[in-house]
Amino acid sequence: MIAERPIVVGIDASAGADAALRWALADAATYKAQVRVVCAYPRTVAYDPMLRWSGLPEPELEDAREVAADVVAKAGRKSRRRH
């Protein structure tokens, strides 16, 4: 049976995330599914009376993207070493 939908797993830099990724990869092998790895980064929201709600300034948002990309890349390297 080939899965129509990917298995989505959220990760961070924790040991629990490593376990979640291992589970997702094993499950994907069973169901012949793709794995989509995602990493969330907390977004700081501030209130400015002139702008209303605003998110991270662009440089900080780019830093958050880099951190998330690094976490996902490290997880990928770990999983390739195990399989």
RODO-2510 file (C-alpha; in nm, 4 decimals, decimal comma):
residues 83
     n   res          X          Y          Z
     1     m     0,0000     0,0000     0,0000
     2     i     0,1403     0,3387    -0,0998
     3     a     0,0315     0,6327     0,1124
     4     e    -0,1295     0,9259    -0,0658
     5     r    -0,0365     1,1741     0,2050
     6     p     0,2988     1,2424     0,3684
     7     i     0,3729     1,1804     0,7331
     8     v     0,4346     1,5172     0,8970
     9     v     0,6606     1,5351     1,2002
    10     g     0,7465     1,8447     1,4002
    11     i     1,0934     1,8674     1,5466
    12     d     1,3126     2,0893     1,7581
    13     a     1,6548     2,0215     1,9078
    14     s     1,5250     1,7869     2,1802
    15     a     1,5695     1,4132     2,2330
    16     g     1,1928     1,3787     2,2022
    17     a     1,2125     1,5251     1,8538
    18     d     1,4755     1,2660     1,7597
    19     a     1,2383     0,9917     1,8762
    20     a     0,9500     1,1465     1,6806
    21     l     1,1607     1,1592     1,3654
    22     r     1,2686     0,7945     1,4073
    23     w     0,9044     0,6937     1,4497
    24     a     0,7992     0,8933     1,1424
    25     l     1,0731     0,7375     0,9281
    26     a     0,9833     0,3854     1,0422
    27     d     0,6138     0,4480     0,9787
    28     a     0,6932     0,5962     0,6382
    29     a     0,8873     0,2836     0,5439
    30     t     0,5902     0,0678     0,6436
    31     y     0,3385     0,2689     0,4412
    32     k     0,5748     0,3792     0,1629
    33     a     0,5023     0,7398     0,2498
    34     q     0,7070     1,0540     0,2238
    35     v     0,8089     1,2336     0,5422
    36     r     0,7668     1,6079     0,5756
    37     v     0,9789     1,7513     0,8571
    38     v     0,8765     2,0861     1,0036
    39     c     1,0257     2,3068     1,2699
    40     a     0,8393     2,5897     1,4375
    41     y     1,0008     2,8886     1,5993
    42     p     0,8194     3,1033     1,8565
    43     r     0,7145     3,4301     1,7019
    44     t     0,7340     3,7418     1,9114
    45     v     0,4320     3,9619     1,8693
    46     a     0,4284     4,3184     1,9901
    47     y     0,1586     4,5801     1,9995
    48     d     0,2279     4,9196     1,8495
    49     p    -0,0610     5,1718     1,8669
    50     m     0,0334     5,3115     1,5241
    51     l     0,0900     4,9788     1,3490
    52     r    -0,1498     4,7651     1,5522
    53     w    -0,0128     4,4119     1,5851
    54     s     0,3271     4,3459     1,4390
    55     g     0,5498     4,0409     1,4235
    56     l     0,9231     3,9945     1,4233
    57     p     1,1318     4,2541     1,2433
    58     e     1,2697     4,1118     0,9173
    59     p     1,6281     4,0506     1,0463
    60     e     1,4962     3,8539     1,3463
    61     l     1,2553     3,6622     1,1239
    62     e     1,5468     3,5628     0,8993
    63     d     1,7423     3,4474     1,2077
    64     a     1,4439     3,2325     1,3086
    65     r     1,4317     3,0774     0,9619
    66     e     1,8027     2,9983     0,9796
    67     v     1,7651     2,8342     1,3216
    68     a     1,4740     2,6239     1,1964
    69     a     1,6617     2,5233     0,8804
    70     d     1,9619     2,4218     1,0909
    71     v     1,7484     2,2043     1,3208
    72     v     1,5890     2,0305     1,0205
    73     a     1,9277     1,9787     0,8490
    74     k     2,0806     1,8261     1,1635
    75     a     1,7838     1,5931     1,2003
    76     g     1,8235     1,4848     0,8388
    77     r     2,1913     1,4066     0,8890
    78     k     2,1126     1,2038     1,2033
    79     s     1,8414     1,0053     1,0287
    80     r     2,0648     0,9250     0,7305
    81     r     2,3340     0,7912     0,9649
    82     r     2,0803     0,5586     1,1271
    83     h     1,9297     0,4217     0,8036
***
